[in-house]
Amino acid sequence: MQIGMIGLGRMGSNMVRRLMRAGHSLVVFDRSSNAVNTLVSEGATGATSLADFVARLSTPRVLCVMVPVGAVDALLDELVPLLRPQDVVVDGGNSLFQDDIARHARLTPRGIRYVDMGTSGGVWGLERGFCLMIGGDEDVVARLDPMFAALSPGGASGGPSSGSTTASRGYLHCGPPGAGHFVKMIHNAIEYGLMAAYAEGFNVLEHANAGKTSVEHDAETTPLRHPEHYRYDFDLASIAEVWRHGSVISSWLLDLTALAFEQNGSLDKFAGRVSDSGEGRWALAAANDVSAPVPVLATALFQRFASRGEADFQNRVLSAMRWGFGGHAEKS
């Protein structure tokens, strides 16, 4: 089938490549002409503008949008006047599910179909395939099945049977408009929690040699009661590697952690400022709306805020209070 792709970043470009490998015809557009030209050299048809892009697609058109969440509505404002009834817009980025509901309602009176497609796979999706969580009307989702099948990992990879659904192949119609991005939102919040658990565990291992360090004995320092208990110099790369084999905490995230330790054991090329792209915040808001307790996910999100210096002021408040009640000076 013919598919148009707008947004040729790390994921969008690899989605184009995976679709072309499966025999689909791709028309591509991006604000960066270099990104377009690269994929044209690999077999895609390039477009120089949105109007040119739409004109190169046969009706009814299928357009997949892979742009930052804040750019989707502005892009739709430009696109919608160029489209016809039964054209399909697929948002494969990380949009807020409420926005999907609103967009579906906005486009339906014009006859334009809207599908939200939560996409997981990152920069490895070209080879591994992309996990797809899809929301939208059943008839249009069925119509796009060849695209979803090509992007997904395909084939069952073990685990419990999912019956008559496509879940074991790596893609799933999760429900009506917004459902795909709702499931992706929770997926990413879980990801935050898993990542935080690994990071905290490795941090304890990294500090397990605290008993080898001489510590000042003063009112501002909690003494280590049994320094002889903490004199381990662990090989974190090897521990990550052994956990990958037969352990109940093995995962792709652990695979990536082991690779990071292998390539740069001290991780000194990273500053430790961890971004969040929105899904964790939205997941906490949804959990609050439906009264679902998510303390692990909340802590993981707040730790990301702290990593970026957002806790600096509250820490200064703490220091000010300690100085006020006890004359405790900050240690350098």
RODODO-63127 format. One record per residue (C-alpha): residue in three letters; chain; x, y, z negated. Coordinates in steps of 0.1 Angstrom, whole numbers, always signed. Layout:
BEGIN
@resn: Ala chain: A x: X y: Y z: Z
...
This chain:
BEGIN
@resn: Met chain: A x: +0 y: +0 z: +0
@resn: Gln chain: A x: +10 y: +36 z: +4
@resn: Ile chain: A x: +18 y: +55 z: -28
@resn: Gly chain: A x: +29 y: +90 z: -35
@resn: Met chain: A x: +52 y: +99 z: -64
@resn: Ile chain: A x: +56 y: +134 z: -79
@resn: Gly chain: A x: +84 y: +137 z: -104
@resn: Leu chain: A x: +117 y: +119 z: -96
@resn: Gly chain: A x: +135 y: +119 z: -129
@resn: Arg chain: A x: +151 y: +89 z: -145
@resn: Met chain: A x: +118 y: +69 z: -147
@resn: Gly chain: A x: +100 y: +83 z: -117
@resn: Ser chain: A x: +129 y: +76 z: -93
@resn: Asn chain: A x: +133 y: +40 z: -105
@resn: Met chain: A x: +95 y: +34 z: -102
@resn: Val chain: A x: +98 y: +45 z: -66
@resn: Arg chain: A x: +127 y: +20 z: -61
@resn: Arg chain: A x: +108 y: -8 z: -77
@resn: Leu chain: A x: +77 y: -2 z: -57
@resn: Met chain: A x: +97 y: -1 z: -24
@resn: Arg chain: A x: +114 y: -34 z: -34
@resn: Ala chain: A x: +79 y: -49 z: -35
@resn: Gly chain: A x: +71 y: -37 z: +0
@resn: His chain: A x: +51 y: -6 z: -8
@resn: Ser chain: A x: +54 y: +26 z: +13
@resn: Leu chain: A x: +64 y: +56 z: -8
@resn: Val chain: A x: +60 y: +93 z: -2
@resn: Val chain: A x: +80 y: +114 z: -27
@resn: Phe chain: A x: +81 y: +150 z: -39
@resn: Asp chain: A x: +101 y: +168 z: -66
@resn: Arg chain: A x: +112 y: +204 z: -72
@resn: Ser chain: A x: +147 y: +191 z: -68
@resn: Ser chain: A x: +155 y: +185 z: -31
@resn: Asn chain: A x: +185 y: +164 z: -41
@resn: Ala chain: A x: +162 y: +140 z: -59
@resn: Val chain: A x: +140 y: +137 z: -28
@resn: Asn chain: A x: +169 y: +133 z: -4
@resn: Thr chain: A x: +184 y: +105 z: -25
@resn: Leu chain: A x: +152 y: +85 z: -23
@resn: Val chain: A x: +147 y: +93 z: +14
@resn: Ser chain: A x: +182 y: +78 z: +20
@resn: Glu chain: A x: +169 y: +46 z: +4
@resn: Gly chain: A x: +137 y: +44 z: +25
@resn: Ala chain: A x: +111 y: +67 z: +10
@resn: Thr chain: A x: +94 y: +95 z: +30
@resn: Gly chain: A x: +102 y: +129 z: +16
@resn: Ala chain: A x: +80 y: +160 z: +13
@resn: Thr chain: A x: +90 y: +196 z: +11
@resn: Ser chain: A x: +60 y: +209 z: -7
@resn: Leu chain: A x: +28 y: +197 z: -25
@resn: Ala chain: A x: +8 y: +205 z: +6
@resn: Asp chain: A x: +32 y: +185 z: +28
@resn: Phe chain: A x: +32 y: +157 z: +3
@resn: Val chain: A x: -6 y: +154 z: +3
@resn: Ala chain: A x: -7 y: +156 z: +41
@resn: Arg chain: A x: +17 y: +127 z: +45
@resn: Leu chain: A x: -6 y: +104 z: +24
@resn: Ser chain: A x: -34 y: +84 z: +41
@resn: Thr chain: A x: -69 y: +87 z: +25
@resn: Pro chain: A x: -80 y: +76 z: +1
@resn: Arg chain: A x: -47 y: +87 z: -14
@resn: Val chain: A x: -29 y: +73 z: -45
@resn: Leu chain: A x: -7 y: +98 z: -63
@resn: Cys chain: A x: +14 y: +89 z: -93
@resn: Val chain: A x: +26 y: +118 z: -114
@resn: Met chain: A x: +57 y: +115 z: -136
@resn: Val chain: A x: +63 y: +150 z: -150
@resn: Pro chain: A x: +67 y: +164 z: -185
@resn: Val chain: A x: +34 y: +165 z: -205
@resn: Gly chain: A x: +34 y: +203 z: -205
@resn: Ala chain: A x: +35 y: +204 z: -167
@resn: Val chain: A x: +6 y: +181 z: -158
@resn: Asp chain: A x: -23 y: +205 z: -159
@resn: Ala chain: A x: -5 y: +232 z: -139
@resn: Leu chain: A x: +4 y: +206 z: -114
@resn: Leu chain: A x: -33 y: +194 z: -112
@resn: Asp chain: A x: -43 y: +231 z: -106
@resn: Glu chain: A x: -22 y: +230 z: -75
@resn: Leu chain: A x: -31 y: +195 z: -64
@resn: Val chain: A x: -69 y: +193 z: -68
@resn: Pro chain: A x: -78 y: +218 z: -40
@resn: Leu chain: A x: -57 y: +196 z: -16
@resn: Leu chain: A x: -75 y: +164 z: -25
@resn: Arg chain: A x: -106 y: +146 z: -13
@resn: Pro chain: A x: -132 y: +124 z: -29
@resn: Gln chain: A x: -118 y: +89 z: -38
@resn: Asp chain: A x: -82 y: +101 z: -40
@resn: Val chain: A x: -66 y: +88 z: -71
@resn: Val chain: A x: -43 y: +107 z: -95
@resn: Val chain: A x: -24 y: +84 z: -119
@resn: Asp chain: A x: -6 y: +102 z: -148
@resn: Gly chain: A x: +23 y: +79 z: -158
@resn: Gly chain: A x: +39 y: +103 z: -183
@resn: Asn chain: A x: +32 y: +107 z: -220
@resn: Ser chain: A x: +1 y: +128 z: -220
@resn: Leu chain: A x: -22 y: +132 z: -251
@resn: Phe chain: A x: -52 y: +108 z: -247
@resn: Gln chain: A x: -77 y: +136 z: -254
@resn: Asp chain: A x: -62 y: +155 z: -223
@resn: Asp chain: A x: -69 y: +124 z: -202
@resn: Ile chain: A x: -105 y: +124 z: -213
@resn: Ala chain: A x: -108 y: +161 z: -204
@resn: Arg chain: A x: -91 y: +156 z: -170
@resn: His chain: A x: -113 y: +127 z: -161
@resn: Ala chain: A x: -144 y: +148 z: -169
@resn: Arg chain: A x: -129 y: +177 z: -148
@resn: Leu chain: A x: -121 y: +156 z: -117
@resn: Thr chain: A x: -151 y: +133 z: -116
@resn: Pro chain: A x: -176 y: +159 z: -103
@resn: Arg chain: A x: -152 y: +164 z: -74
@resn: Gly chain: A x: -151 y: +127 z: -67
@resn: Ile chain: A x: -114 y: +125 z: -75
@resn: Arg chain: A x: -104 y: +95 z: -96
@resn: Tyr chain: A x: -81 y: +98 z: -126
@resn: Val chain: A x: -61 y: +70 z: -143
@resn: Asp chain: A x: -38 y: +73 z: -173
@resn: Met chain: A x: -9 y: +49 z: -173
@resn: Gly chain: A x: +13 y: +47 z: -204
@resn: Thr chain: A x: +47 y: +36 z: -191
@resn: Ser chain: A x: +74 y: +20 z: -212
@resn: Gly chain: A x: +108 y: +7 z: -199
@resn: Gly chain: A x: +131 y: +37 z: -198
@resn: Val chain: A x: +161 y: +37 z: -176
@resn: Trp chain: A x: +161 y: -1 z: -176
@resn: Gly chain: A x: +127 y: -4 z: -159
@resn: Leu chain: A x: +141 y: -8 z: -124
@resn: Glu chain: A x: +156 y: -42 z: -132
@resn: Arg chain: A x: +134 y: -53 z: -162
@resn: Gly chain: A x: +101 y: -39 z: -150
@resn: Phe chain: A x: +78 y: -14 z: -167
@resn: Cys chain: A x: +53 y: -22 z: -194
@resn: Leu chain: A x: +21 y: -5 z: -184
@resn: Met chain: A x: -9 y: +5 z: -206
@resn: Ile chain: A x: -37 y: +17 z: -184
@resn: Gly chain: A x: -69 y: +37 z: -190
@resn: Gly chain: A x: -96 y: +45 z: -166
@resn: Asp chain: A x: -127 y: +33 z: -148
@resn: Glu chain: A x: -126 y: -4 z: -141
@resn: Asp chain: A x: -132 y: -2 z: -103
@resn: Val chain: A x: -103 y: +22 z: -96
@resn: Val chain: A x: -80 y: +3 z: -119
@resn: Ala chain: A x: -88 y: -29 z: -100
@resn: Arg chain: A x: -81 y: -11 z: -67
@resn: Leu chain: A x: -46 y: -1 z: -80
@resn: Asp chain: A x: -37 y: -36 z: -91
@resn: Pro chain: A x: -10 y: -41 z: -64
@resn: Met chain: A x: +9 y: -10 z: -77
@resn: Phe chain: A x: +7 y: -21 z: -113
@resn: Ala chain: A x: +18 y: -56 z: -105
@resn: Ala chain: A x: +48 y: -43 z: -86
@resn: Leu chain: A x: +59 y: -20 z: -114
@resn: Ser chain: A x: +54 y: -45 z: -142
@resn: Pro chain: A x: +79 y: -72 z: -153
@resn: Gly chain: A x: +55 y: -99 z: -139
@resn: Gly chain: A x: +51 y: -134 z: -151
@resn: Ala chain: A x: +45 y: -146 z: -187
@resn: Ser chain: A x: +76 y: -144 z: -210
@resn: Gly chain: A x: +64 y: -167 z: -237
@resn: Gly chain: A x: +43 y: -159 z: -268
@resn: Pro chain: A x: +6 y: -163 z: -273
@resn: Ser chain: A x: -16 y: -166 z: -243
@resn: Ser chain: A x: -36 y: -135 z: -233
@resn: Gly chain: A x: -64 y: -154 z: -216
@resn: Ser chain: A x: -77 y: -139 z: -184
@resn: Thr chain: A x: -60 y: -106 z: -188
@resn: Thr chain: A x: -28 y: -94 z: -171
@resn: Ala chain: A x: -11 y: -87 z: -204
@resn: Ser chain: A x: +14 y: -116 z: -201
@resn: Arg chain: A x: +26 y: -100 z: -168
@resn: Gly chain: A x: +34 y: -67 z: -185
@resn: Tyr chain: A x: +4 y: -46 z: -176
@resn: Leu chain: A x: -31 y: -42 z: -191
@resn: His chain: A x: -63 y: -22 z: -185
@resn: Cys chain: A x: -68 y: -11 z: -221
@resn: Gly chain: A x: -101 y: +6 z: -217
@resn: Pro chain: A x: -118 y: +38 z: -204
@resn: Pro chain: A x: -101 y: +71 z: -197
@resn: Gly chain: A x: -75 y: +79 z: -224
@resn: Ala chain: A x: -72 y: +43 z: -236
@resn: Gly chain: A x: -38 y: +38 z: -218
@resn: His chain: A x: -22 y: +68 z: -233
@resn: Phe chain: A x: -38 y: +60 z: -267
@resn: Val chain: A x: -21 y: +26 z: -267
@resn: Lys chain: A x: +12 y: +41 z: -255
@resn: Met chain: A x: +10 y: +67 z: -283
@resn: Ile chain: A x: +8 y: +40 z: -309
@resn: His chain: A x: +35 y: +20 z: -291
@resn: Asn chain: A x: +59 y: +50 z: -294
@resn: Ala chain: A x: +50 y: +56 z: -330
@resn: Ile chain: A x: +59 y: +20 z: -338
@resn: Glu chain: A x: +91 y: +25 z: -318
@resn: Tyr chain: A x: +100 y: +54 z: -342
@resn: Gly chain: A x: +95 y: +31 z: -372
@resn: Leu chain: A x: +115 y: +3 z: -358
@resn: Met chain: A x: +144 y: +26 z: -348
@resn: Ala chain: A x: +144 y: +42 z: -383
@resn: Ala chain: A x: +145 y: +8 z: -400
@resn: Tyr chain: A x: +175 y: -4 z: -379
@resn: Ala chain: A x: +192 y: +30 z: -385
@resn: Glu chain: A x: +187 y: +29 z: -423
@resn: Gly chain: A x: +198 y: -7 z: -426
@resn: Phe chain: A x: +231 y: +0 z: -407
@resn: Asn chain: A x: +236 y: +31 z: -427
@resn: Val chain: A x: +236 y: +10 z: -460
@resn: Leu chain: A x: +261 y: -14 z: -444
@resn: Glu chain: A x: +283 y: +15 z: -434
@resn: His chain: A x: +283 y: +28 z: -470
@resn: Ala chain: A x: +289 y: -6 z: -486
@resn: Asn chain: A x: +326 y: +3 z: -492
@resn: Ala chain: A x: +317 y: +32 z: -515
@resn: Gly chain: A x: +335 y: +14 z: -544
@resn: Lys chain: A x: +368 y: +19 z: -526
@resn: Thr chain: A x: +365 y: +57 z: -528
@resn: Ser chain: A x: +376 y: +76 z: -559
@resn: Val chain: A x: +346 y: +96 z: -571
@resn: Glu chain: A x: +348 y: +128 z: -592
@resn: His chain: A x: +332 y: +125 z: -627
@resn: Asp chain: A x: +312 y: +156 z: -632
@resn: Ala chain: A x: +276 y: +168 z: -639
@resn: Glu chain: A x: +268 y: +171 z: -603
@resn: Thr chain: A x: +278 y: +135 z: -593
@resn: Thr chain: A x: +259 y: +103 z: -601
@resn: Pro chain: A x: +286 y: +77 z: -610
@resn: Leu chain: A x: +288 y: +44 z: -592
@resn: Arg chain: A x: +284 y: +21 z: -622
@resn: His chain: A x: +300 y: -10 z: -606
@resn: Pro chain: A x: +324 y: +1 z: -578
@resn: Glu chain: A x: +337 y: -34 z: -577
@resn: His chain: A x: +304 y: -45 z: -562
@resn: Tyr chain: A x: +307 y: -22 z: -532
@resn: Arg chain: A x: +340 y: -29 z: -515
@resn: Tyr chain: A x: +329 y: -43 z: -482
@resn: Asp chain: A x: +342 y: -31 z: -448
@resn: Phe chain: A x: +316 y: -45 z: -425
@resn: Asp chain: A x: +321 y: -49 z: -387
@resn: Leu chain: A x: +288 y: -34 z: -377
@resn: Ala chain: A x: +292 y: -43 z: -340
@resn: Ser chain: A x: +296 y: -80 z: -350
@resn: Ile chain: A x: +267 y: -79 z: -374
@resn: Ala chain: A x: +244 y: -63 z: -347
@resn: Glu chain: A x: +256 y: -91 z: -324
@resn: Val chain: A x: +250 y: -120 z: -348
@resn: Trp chain: A x: +215 y: -107 z: -355
@resn: Arg chain: A x: +207 y: -108 z: -318
@resn: His chain: A x: +209 y: -146 z: -319
@resn: Gly chain: A x: +182 y: -165 z: -337
@resn: Ser chain: A x: +173 y: -138 z: -362
@resn: Val chain: A x: +138 y: -128 z: -369
@resn: Ile chain: A x: +147 y: -91 z: -364
@resn: Ser chain: A x: +161 y: -96 z: -329
@resn: Ser chain: A x: +147 y: -72 z: -304
@resn: Trp chain: A x: +156 y: -51 z: -273
@resn: Leu chain: A x: +162 y: -22 z: -296
@resn: Leu chain: A x: +187 y: -43 z: -315
@resn: Asp chain: A x: +203 y: -53 z: -282
@resn: Leu chain: A x: +208 y: -16 z: -273
@resn: Thr chain: A x: +222 y: -9 z: -308
@resn: Ala chain: A x: +247 y: -37 z: -304
@resn: Leu chain: A x: +257 y: -23 z: -270
@resn: Ala chain: A x: +262 y: +11 z: -285
@resn: Phe chain: A x: +285 y: -2 z: -313
@resn: Glu chain: A x: +304 y: -21 z: -287
@resn: Gln chain: A x: +310 y: +9 z: -266
@resn: Asn chain: A x: +316 y: +35 z: -294
@resn: Gly chain: A x: +318 y: +19 z: -328
@resn: Ser chain: A x: +318 y: +51 z: -348
@resn: Leu chain: A x: +290 y: +66 z: -327
@resn: Asp chain: A x: +310 y: +99 z: -329
@resn: Lys chain: A x: +298 y: +110 z: -295
@resn: Phe chain: A x: +263 y: +115 z: -310
@resn: Ala chain: A x: +254 y: +144 z: -333
@resn: Gly chain: A x: +225 y: +127 z: -348
@resn: Arg chain: A x: +198 y: +152 z: -338
@resn: Val chain: A x: +169 y: +130 z: -329
@resn: Ser chain: A x: +141 y: +145 z: -307
@resn: Asp chain: A x: +105 y: +135 z: -307
@resn: Ser chain: A x: +84 y: +139 z: -275
@resn: Gly chain: A x: +50 y: +142 z: -292
@resn: Glu chain: A x: +35 y: +107 z: -295
@resn: Gly chain: A x: +46 y: +102 z: -331
@resn: Arg chain: A x: +28 y: +134 z: -341
@resn: Trp chain: A x: -3 y: +125 z: -322
@resn: Ala chain: A x: -3 y: +90 z: -337
@resn: Leu chain: A x: -3 y: +105 z: -372
@resn: Ala chain: A x: -31 y: +129 z: -363
@resn: Ala chain: A x: -52 y: +100 z: -349
@resn: Ala chain: A x: -44 y: +79 z: -380
@resn: Asn chain: A x: -56 y: +107 z: -402
@resn: Asp chain: A x: -88 y: +111 z: -382
@resn: Val chain: A x: -97 y: +74 z: -386
@resn: Ser chain: A x: -83 y: +71 z: -421
@resn: Ala chain: A x: -56 y: +45 z: -412
@resn: Pro chain: A x: -26 y: +47 z: -436
@resn: Val chain: A x: +7 y: +48 z: -417
@resn: Pro chain: A x: +34 y: +56 z: -443
@resn: Val chain: A x: +62 y: +40 z: -423
@resn: Leu chain: A x: +54 y: +58 z: -391
@resn: Ala chain: A x: +50 y: +91 z: -409
@resn: Thr chain: A x: +84 y: +88 z: -427
@resn: Ala chain: A x: +101 y: +79 z: -394
@resn: Leu chain: A x: +87 y: +110 z: -377
@resn: Phe chain: A x: +96 y: +133 z: -406
@resn: Gln chain: A x: +131 y: +119 z: -406
@resn: Arg chain: A x: +134 y: +130 z: -370
@resn: Phe chain: A x: +124 y: +165 z: -380
@resn: Ala chain: A x: +150 y: +165 z: -408
@resn: Ser chain: A x: +177 y: +153 z: -383
@resn: Arg chain: A x: +173 y: +185 z: -364
@resn: Gly chain: A x: +178 y: +208 z: -394
@resn: Glu chain: A x: +141 y: +213 z: -401
@resn: Ala chain: A x: +147 y: +203 z: -438
@resn: Asp chain: A x: +175 y: +229 z: -443
@resn: Phe chain: A x: +153 y: +255 z: -459
@resn: Gln chain: A x: +135 y: +232 z: -483
@resn: Asn chain: A x: +169 y: +219 z: -493
@resn: Arg chain: A x: +180 y: +254 z: -501
@resn: Val chain: A x: +148 y: +258 z: -522
@resn: Leu chain: A x: +159 y: +227 z: -542
@resn: Ser chain: A x: +193 y: +241 z: -547
@resn: Ala chain: A x: +179 y: +274 z: -559
@resn: Met chain: A x: +157 y: +256 z: -584
@resn: Arg chain: A x: +185 y: +236 z: -598
@resn: Trp chain: A x: +206 y: +267 z: -601
@resn: Gly chain: A x: +177 y: +284 z: -618
@resn: Phe chain: A x: +170 y: +259 z: -645
@resn: Gly chain: A x: +204 y: +244 z: -651
@resn: Gly chain: A x: +230 y: +266 z: -635
@resn: His chain: A x: +239 y: +238 z: -612
@resn: Ala chain: A x: +262 y: +250 z: -584
@resn: Glu chain: A x: +262 y: +234 z: -551
@resn: Lys chain: A x: +292 y: +211 z: -544
@resn: Ser chain: A x: +311 y: +219 z: -512
